[in-house]
């Protein structure tokens, strides 16, 4: 191997490492966003249940 091939190989390895790091970061960001969305869905389900209960109480009072 000549020095140019070694340099090109080093560049490829650095690019691969950088792309791997970016993918890990994106994956972590996606997991965090997914967890936030799941929390929001559970909160909305709770609101839905509360509104249903309020409607049920109103019917009983009428």
Biopython code that builds the backbone (N, CA, C, O; Angstrom):
import numpy as np
from Bio.PDB.StructureBuilder import StructureBuilder

atoms = [
    (1, "UNK", "N", (0.842, -1.188, 0.000)),
    (1, "UNK", "CA", (0.000, 0.000, 0.000)),
    (1, "UNK", "C", (0.882, 1.245, 0.000)),
    (1, "UNK", "O", (1.854, 1.351, 0.749)),
    (2, "UNK", "N", (0.513, 2.165, -0.853)),
    (2, "UNK", "CA", (1.272, 3.410, -0.808)),
    (2, "UNK", "C", (0.598, 4.396, 0.140)),
    (2, "UNK", "O", (-0.492, 4.138, 0.650)),
    (3, "UNK", "N", (1.250, 5.510, 0.367)),
    (3, "UNK", "CA", (0.752, 6.468, 1.367)),
    (3, "UNK", "C", (-0.589, 7.073, 0.967)),
    (3, "UNK", "O", (-1.398, 7.409, 1.832)),
    (4, "UNK", "N", (-0.837, 7.218, -0.355)),
    (4, "UNK", "CA", (-2.126, 7.772, -0.812)),
    (4, "UNK", "C", (-3.269, 6.809, -0.477)),
    (4, "UNK", "O", (-4.339, 7.238, -0.043)),
    (5, "UNK", "N", (-3.043, 5.527, -0.679)),
    (5, "UNK", "CA", (-4.069, 4.527, -0.361)),
    (5, "UNK", "C", (-4.332, 4.485, 1.142)),
    (5, "UNK", "O", (-5.477, 4.354, 1.575)),
    (6, "UNK", "N", (-3.279, 4.596, 1.924)),
    (6, "UNK", "CA", (-3.438, 4.602, 3.384)),
    (6, "UNK", "C", (-4.231, 5.827, 3.822)),
    (6, "UNK", "O", (-5.108, 5.730, 4.680)),
    (7, "UNK", "N", (-3.920, 6.985, 3.227)),
    (7, "UNK", "CA", (-4.645, 8.217, 3.557)),
    (7, "UNK", "C", (-6.115, 8.088, 3.182)),
    (7, "UNK", "O", (-6.993, 8.491, 3.946)),
    (8, "UNK", "N", (-6.386, 7.523, 1.997)),
    (8, "UNK", "CA", (-7.780, 7.335, 1.567)),
    (8, "UNK", "C", (-8.513, 6.375, 2.497)),
    (8, "UNK", "O", (-9.680, 6.593, 2.824)),
    (9, "UNK", "N", (-7.841, 5.326, 2.919)),
    (9, "UNK", "CA", (-8.431, 4.370, 3.854)),
    (9, "UNK", "C", (-8.743, 5.044, 5.185)),
    (9, "UNK", "O", (-9.803, 4.826, 5.771)),
    (10, "UNK", "N", (-7.811, 5.863, 5.651)),
    (10, "UNK", "CA", (-8.046, 6.602, 6.902)),
    (10, "UNK", "C", (-9.246, 7.531, 6.782)),
    (10, "UNK", "O", (-10.044, 7.643, 7.712)),
    (11, "UNK", "N", (-9.373, 8.197, 5.639)),
    (11, "UNK", "CA", (-10.515, 9.093, 5.415)),
    (11, "UNK", "C", (-11.813, 8.294, 5.415)),
    (11, "UNK", "O", (-12.805, 8.719, 6.007)),
    (12, "UNK", "N", (-11.811, 7.143, 4.756)),
    (12, "UNK", "CA", (-13.011, 6.299, 4.733)),
    (12, "UNK", "C", (-13.394, 5.856, 6.140)),
    (12, "UNK", "O", (-14.572, 5.854, 6.495)),
    (13, "UNK", "N", (-12.410, 5.486, 6.931)),
    (13, "UNK", "CA", (-12.676, 5.054, 8.314)),
    (13, "UNK", "C", (-13.237, 6.212, 9.128)),
    (13, "UNK", "O", (-14.190, 6.030, 9.885)),
    (14, "UNK", "N", (-12.656, 7.402, 8.980)),
    (14, "UNK", "CA", (-13.162, 8.579, 9.703)),
    (14, "UNK", "C", (-14.593, 8.907, 9.295)),
    (14, "UNK", "O", (-15.428, 9.221, 10.143)),
    (15, "UNK", "N", (-14.876, 8.834, 7.990)),
    (15, "UNK", "CA", (-16.238, 9.094, 7.509)),
    (15, "UNK", "C", (-17.217, 8.061, 8.054)),
    (15, "UNK", "O", (-18.329, 8.396, 8.463)),
    (16, "UNK", "N", (-16.789, 6.808, 8.053)),
    (16, "UNK", "CA", (-17.641, 5.751, 8.590)),
    (16, "UNK", "C", (-17.936, 5.998, 10.069)),
    (16, "UNK", "O", (-19.080, 5.879, 10.508)),
    (17, "UNK", "N", (-16.902, 6.341, 10.831)),
    (17, "UNK", "CA", (-17.088, 6.618, 12.259)),
    (17, "UNK", "C", (-18.026, 7.800, 12.477)),
    (17, "UNK", "O", (-18.884, 7.761, 13.358)),
    (18, "UNK", "N", (-17.863, 8.844, 11.680)),
    (18, "UNK", "CA", (-18.722, 10.031, 11.796)),
    (18, "UNK", "C", (-20.170, 9.682, 11.450)),
    (18, "UNK", "O", (-21.097, 10.103, 12.142)),
    (19, "UNK", "N", (-20.357, 8.916, 10.383)),
    (19, "UNK", "CA", (-21.717, 8.516, 10.000)),
    (19, "UNK", "C", (-22.348, 7.621, 11.062)),
    (19, "UNK", "O", (-23.541, 7.733, 11.342)),
    (20, "UNK", "N", (-21.557, 6.745, 11.645)),
    (20, "UNK", "CA", (-22.056, 5.881, 12.718)),
    (20, "UNK", "C", (-22.493, 6.718, 13.917)),
    (20, "UNK", "O", (-23.546, 6.470, 14.504)),
    (21, "UNK", "N", (-21.684, 7.705, 14.275)),
    (21, "UNK", "CA", (-22.028, 8.596, 15.392)),
    (21, "UNK", "C", (-23.322, 9.360, 15.092)),
    (21, "UNK", "O", (-24.190, 9.486, 15.956)),
    (22, "UNK", "N", (-23.444, 9.866, 13.867)),
    (22, "UNK", "CA", (-24.667, 10.594, 13.488)),
    (22, "UNK", "C", (-25.896, 9.695, 13.582)),
    (22, "UNK", "O", (-26.945, 10.108, 14.076)),
    (23, "UNK", "N", (-25.751, 8.462, 13.103)),
    (23, "UNK", "CA", (-26.878, 7.526, 13.169)),
    (23, "UNK", "C", (-27.262, 7.224, 14.612)),
    (23, "UNK", "O", (-28.448, 7.140, 14.932)),
    (24, "UNK", "N", (-26.275, 7.060, 15.483)),
    (24, "UNK", "CA", (-26.569, 6.835, 16.903)),
    (24, "UNK", "C", (-27.298, 8.038, 17.498)),
    (24, "UNK", "O", (-28.263, 7.884, 18.246)),
    (25, "UNK", "N", (-26.825, 9.236, 17.156)),
    (25, "UNK", "CA", (-27.468, 10.457, 17.654)),
    (25, "UNK", "C", (-28.910, 10.560, 17.164)),
    (25, "UNK", "O", (-29.816, 10.877, 17.935)),
    (26, "UNK", "N", (-29.112, 10.288, 15.873)),
    (26, "UNK", "CA", (-30.466, 10.341, 15.308)),
    (26, "UNK", "C", (-31.370, 9.296, 15.961)),
    (26, "UNK", "O", (-32.537, 9.565, 16.247)),
    (27, "UNK", "N", (-30.827, 8.115, 16.191)),
    (27, "UNK", "CA", (-31.600, 7.050, 16.828)),
    (27, "UNK", "C", (-32.006, 7.449, 18.242)),
    (27, "UNK", "O", (-33.147, 7.233, 18.650)),
    (28, "UNK", "N", (-31.075, 8.027, 18.983)),
    (28, "UNK", "CA", (-31.372, 8.480, 20.339)),
    (28, "UNK", "C", (-32.430, 9.582, 20.324)),
    (28, "UNK", "O", (-33.352, 9.579, 21.139)),
    (29, "UNK", "N", (-32.287, 10.520, 19.391)),
    (29, "UNK", "CA", (-33.266, 11.601, 19.264)),
    (29, "UNK", "C", (-34.659, 11.030, 18.941)),
    (29, "UNK", "O", (-35.666, 11.456, 19.505)),
    (30, "UNK", "N", (-34.687, 10.061, 18.022)),
    (30, "UNK", "CA", (-35.948, 9.424, 17.659)),
    (30, "UNK", "C", (-36.573, 8.716, 18.861)),
    (30, "UNK", "O", (-37.781, 8.812, 19.076)),
    (31, "UNK", "N", (-35.757, 8.006, 19.643)),
    (31, "UNK", "CA", (-36.274, 7.313, 20.825)),
    (31, "UNK", "C", (-36.848, 8.300, 21.834)),
    (31, "UNK", "O", (-37.892, 8.044, 22.433)),
    (32, "UNK", "N", (-36.166, 9.430, 22.022)),
    (32, "UNK", "CA", (-36.660, 10.452, 22.951)),
    (32, "UNK", "C", (-37.974, 11.052, 22.468)),
    (32, "UNK", "O", (-38.906, 11.230, 23.252)),
    (33, "UNK", "N", (-38.047, 11.366, 21.170)),
    (33, "UNK", "CA", (-39.280, 11.916, 20.614)),
    (33, "UNK", "C", (-40.414, 10.901, 20.715)),
    (33, "UNK", "O", (-41.552, 11.260, 21.016)),
    (34, "UNK", "N", (-40.099, 9.648, 20.465)),
    (34, "UNK", "CA", (-41.099, 8.591, 20.553)),
    (34, "UNK", "C", (-41.638, 8.468, 21.975)),
    (34, "UNK", "O", (-42.841, 8.294, 22.172)),
    (35, "UNK", "N", (-40.762, 8.556, 22.956)),
    (35, "UNK", "CA", (-41.189, 8.486, 24.359)),
    (35, "UNK", "C", (-42.080, 9.670, 24.706)),
    (35, "UNK", "O", (-43.062, 9.514, 25.431)),
    (36, "UNK", "N", (-41.746, 10.854, 24.195)),
    (36, "UNK", "CA", (-42.572, 12.040, 24.448)),
    (36, "UNK", "C", (-43.952, 11.881, 23.816)),
    (36, "UNK", "O", (-44.960, 12.243, 24.423)),
    (37, "UNK", "N", (-43.998, 11.350, 22.617)),
    (37, "UNK", "CA", (-45.275, 11.140, 21.934)),
    (37, "UNK", "C", (-46.123, 10.140, 22.707)),
    (37, "UNK", "O", (-47.331, 10.332, 22.850)),
    (38, "UNK", "N", (-45.506, 9.079, 23.205)),
    (38, "UNK", "CA", (-46.246, 8.087, 23.994)),
    (38, "UNK", "C", (-46.829, 8.724, 25.254)),
    (38, "UNK", "O", (-47.962, 8.429, 25.632)),
    (39, "UNK", "N", (-46.051, 9.606, 25.910)),
    (39, "UNK", "CA", (-46.556, 10.305, 27.097)),
    (39, "UNK", "C", (-47.747, 11.179, 26.742)),
    (39, "UNK", "O", (-48.739, 11.210, 27.470)),
    (40, "UNK", "N", (-47.649, 11.896, 25.613)),
    (40, "UNK", "CA", (-48.743, 12.762, 25.178)),
    (40, "UNK", "C", (-49.996, 11.954, 24.865)),
    (40, "UNK", "O", (-51.107, 12.382, 25.179)),
    (41, "UNK", "N", (-49.823, 10.793, 24.251)),
    (41, "UNK", "CA", (-50.968, 9.932, 23.943)),
    (41, "UNK", "C", (-51.648, 9.481, 25.231)),
    (41, "UNK", "O", (-52.876, 9.505, 25.327)),
    (42, "UNK", "N", (-50.862, 9.074, 26.217)),
    (42, "UNK", "CA", (-51.435, 8.649, 27.497)),
    (42, "UNK", "C", (-52.171, 9.805, 28.174)),
    (42, "UNK", "O", (-53.224, 9.606, 28.781)),
    (43, "UNK", "N", (-51.616, 11.007, 28.068)),
    (43, "UNK", "CA", (-52.264, 12.176, 28.654)),
    (43, "UNK", "C", (-53.598, 12.456, 27.957)),
    (43, "UNK", "O", (-54.589, 12.775, 28.613)),
    (44, "UNK", "N", (-53.618, 12.338, 26.638)),
    (44, "UNK", "CA", (-54.860, 12.545, 25.891)),
    (44, "UNK", "C", (-55.902, 11.485, 26.241)),
    (44, "UNK", "O", (-57.090, 11.789, 26.345)),
    (45, "UNK", "N", (-55.460, 10.252, 26.423)),
    (45, "UNK", "CA", (-56.386, 9.191, 26.837)),
    (45, "UNK", "C", (-56.991, 9.517, 28.196)),
    (45, "UNK", "O", (-58.174, 9.272, 28.431)),
    (46, "UNK", "N", (-56.180, 10.068, 29.084)),
    (46, "UNK", "CA", (-56.654, 10.450, 30.412)),
    (46, "UNK", "C", (-57.701, 11.555, 30.304)),
    (46, "UNK", "O", (-58.734, 11.505, 30.972)),
    (47, "UNK", "N", (-57.428, 12.562, 29.454)),
    (47, "UNK", "CA", (-58.401, 13.641, 29.249)),
    (47, "UNK", "C", (-59.709, 13.085, 28.696)),
    (47, "UNK", "O", (-60.794, 13.475, 29.126)),
    (48, "UNK", "N", (-59.590, 12.169, 27.737)),
    (48, "UNK", "CA", (-60.781, 11.572, 27.131)),
    (48, "UNK", "C", (-61.614, 10.867, 28.198)),
    (48, "UNK", "O", (-62.836, 11.014, 28.243)),
    (49, "UNK", "N", (-60.948, 10.110, 29.046)),
    (49, "UNK", "CA", (-61.646, 9.390, 30.114)),
    (49, "UNK", "C", (-62.327, 10.377, 31.064)),
    (49, "UNK", "O", (-63.468, 10.167, 31.473)),
    (50, "UNK", "N", (-61.614, 11.463, 31.414)),
    (50, "UNK", "CA", (-62.199, 12.462, 32.313)),
    (50, "UNK", "C", (-63.429, 13.118, 31.701)),
    (50, "UNK", "O", (-64.432, 13.306, 32.390)),
    (51, "UNK", "N", (-63.370, 13.469, 30.415)),
    (51, "UNK", "CA", (-64.531, 14.072, 29.759)),
    (51, "UNK", "C", (-65.696, 13.093, 29.716)),
    (51, "UNK", "O", (-66.851, 13.485, 29.879)),
    (52, "UNK", "N", (-65.388, 11.819, 29.497)),
    (52, "UNK", "CA", (-66.434, 10.802, 29.471)),
    (52, "UNK", "C", (-67.095, 10.717, 30.850)),
    (52, "UNK", "O", (-68.319, 10.630, 30.952)),
    (53, "UNK", "N", (-66.289, 10.742, 31.896)),
    (53, "UNK", "CA", (-66.817, 10.693, 33.266)),
    (53, "UNK", "C", (-67.676, 11.919, 33.564)),
    (53, "UNK", "O", (-68.730, 11.800, 34.189)),
    (54, "UNK", "N", (-67.232, 13.096, 33.122)),
    (54, "UNK", "CA", (-68.017, 14.321, 33.334)),
    (54, "UNK", "C", (-69.358, 14.203, 32.631)),
    (54, "UNK", "O", (-70.392, 14.556, 33.197)),
    (55, "UNK", "N", (-69.346, 13.704, 31.393)),
    (55, "UNK", "CA", (-70.597, 13.518, 30.648)),
    (55, "UNK", "C", (-71.519, 12.543, 31.354)),
    (55, "UNK", "O", (-72.731, 12.755, 31.391)),
    (56, "UNK", "N", (-70.979, 11.501, 31.902)),
    (56, "UNK", "CA", (-71.759, 10.492, 32.630)),
    (56, "UNK", "C", (-72.408, 11.121, 33.868)),
    (56, "UNK", "O", (-73.578, 10.873, 34.156)),
    (57, "UNK", "N", (-71.635, 11.935, 34.596)),
    (57, "UNK", "CA", (-72.169, 12.606, 35.795)),
    (57, "UNK", "C", (-73.273, 13.582, 35.412)),
    (57, "UNK", "O", (-74.293, 13.664, 36.096)),
    (58, "UNK", "N", (-73.075, 14.325, 34.322)),
    (58, "UNK", "CA", (-74.096, 15.283, 33.873)),
    (58, "UNK", "C", (-75.400, 14.564, 33.545)),
    (58, "UNK", "O", (-76.479, 15.051, 33.881)),
    (59, "UNK", "N", (-75.307, 13.406, 32.890)),
    (59, "UNK", "CA", (-76.512, 12.639, 32.557)),
    (59, "UNK", "C", (-77.229, 12.185, 33.822)),
    (59, "UNK", "O", (-78.459, 12.188, 33.875)),
    (60, "UNK", "N", (-76.463, 11.794, 34.841)),
    (60, "UNK", "CA", (-77.066, 11.337, 36.093)),
    (60, "UNK", "C", (-77.759, 12.484, 36.818)),
    (60, "UNK", "O", (-78.769, 12.274, 37.489)),
    (61, "UNK", "N", (-77.225, 13.691, 36.688)),
    (61, "UNK", "CA", (-77.787, 14.846, 37.379)),
    (61, "UNK", "C", (-79.024, 15.382, 36.670)),
    (61, "UNK", "O", (-79.844, 16.061, 37.287)),
    (62, "UNK", "N", (-79.168, 15.085, 35.380)),
    (62, "UNK", "CA", (-80.296, 15.626, 34.605)),
    (62, "UNK", "C", (-81.593, 14.927, 34.912)),
    (62, "UNK", "O", (-82.629, 15.268, 34.342)),
]
sb = StructureBuilder()
sb.init_structure("model")
sb.init_model(0)
sb.init_chain("A")
sb.init_seg("    ")
for serial, (resi, resn, name, xyz) in enumerate(atoms, 1):
    if name == "N":
        sb.init_residue(resn, " ", resi, " ")
    sb.init_atom(name, np.array(xyz, "f"), 0.0, 1.0, " ", f" {name:<3s}", serial, name[0])
structure = sb.get_structure()
